[in-house]
Amino acid sequence: MGISIAICELDSDESLCKEGKLSILKARLDDVSGYEACADYDEVVSAADAKKAMGGDWDAFLKRNRLDAEKESFLLGKIKNEEDAAKLRGVASKEYSGWIDLSCLSPEQAKAVKNKAGEDNLMSQWNTIPLDETNAICGKCVMSWDKGRGCLGNFGPENSQLPEIAAKHNCAIVASVPELAKSGKKLTPEEAKQLSTECKVLREKLPEEGKSPARRYGGVVDRLEIVADLCASKGVRLYFL
């Protein structure tokens, strides 16, 4: 596994994704009981019920709807023939995905559902934007520090020798990157200034370690300095993961 460099982009109002990421549309719960009216679901028909409903027309039903006879169930939305879909609607059942539309809840209910779901089970407006569009937005964002590719960049493998080299030259933050990645600790803008200073030291000292380390880690030091300078100037935290 490799280690990545990331920033807390939502610390800055200049982040073009901030509004979209803070606009939470849905939350996912393991049990949607009590929220069924606002929960996403699929209408599903078991193969046994469908076969019973279709009777002698079963084989023709499969053919005209391009369905696999080995399937144990079918999504009603995948039934292409409208007459067939109408016939099966009465035997369809709802299978909830767990996603709840927060817009149809009261503010108090929405807050409770978000808290119960946790951050990893929330869908923001940003999540609904196609990848090519988000890439274009990131490319124009001042917080996109990795050559316009976004606000997440590569540090290197977990066994990188750069932290060991940094320790030799008293560059405490770079030396502790593996531990920072494990802890998820956020570095303050003031610590970002220190990181930038360490990068200048390492750029000077790397050639003393030999041509190979200088070539291998020079780009990493450059990326660290770029992100450190950005975070220090914009008042944004950074971290490793």
Secondary structure, DSSP 8 states (H G I E B T S, - for coil): -EEEEEE-GGG-TT-TTHHHHH-EEEEE-S--TT-GGGEEEEEEEEHHHHHHHHGGGHHHHHHHTT--TT-SEEEGGG---HHHHHHHGGG-EEEEEEEEEGGGS-HHHHHHHHHHH-GGGEEETGGGS-HHHHHHHHHH-TT-TTTTS-SEEEEEETT-SHHHHHHHTT-HHHHTHHHHHHHT--B-HHHHHHHHHHHHHHHHHGGGG-HHHHHHHHHHHHHHHHHHHHHHHHT--EEE-
